[in-house]
Amino acid sequence: MNSIGTKGIVFAGAMLLCTGATVQAADTLVKANVPFAFVVNGQNMPAGKYLIQRDENMPSTLLIRGDQKNNSHASVFVLTIRDGGQDPAGAKPVMTFKHLENTYQLESIWDSQDDGFDVLSK
């Protein structure tokens, strides 16, 4: 039997992980401070501050990019599908990760209580 720590979803400080705001414009914006390196679709992303944007014309595509204020140039586009569940952090924005071996893989992004997106893997 696998332990929760190796196979389960990691909510690594959900309250500390994301401090976010939703902007009601063309983009939905979530600000996240991820305290560990992670992988998205095979691309390594360093620990740090990230901005997650969604184009309302293409809501299944998200842009995850490093905060330019901290000189992070990491960025990746990801395809997502809507998650029909509830935000695991309540009404706060959160990113969820799956811990596999020595890496964390981005699993989903929630910008409100009932607006979440599961990341599709390549």
ABEGO torsion letter per residue (X at the ends): XBBAAAABBBABGAAAABBBBBBBBABBBBBBBBABBBBBGGBBBBBEBBBBBBBAABAABBBBBBBAAAGBABBBBBBBBBBABBBAAEABBBBBBBBBEABBBBABBBABAABBBBBBBX
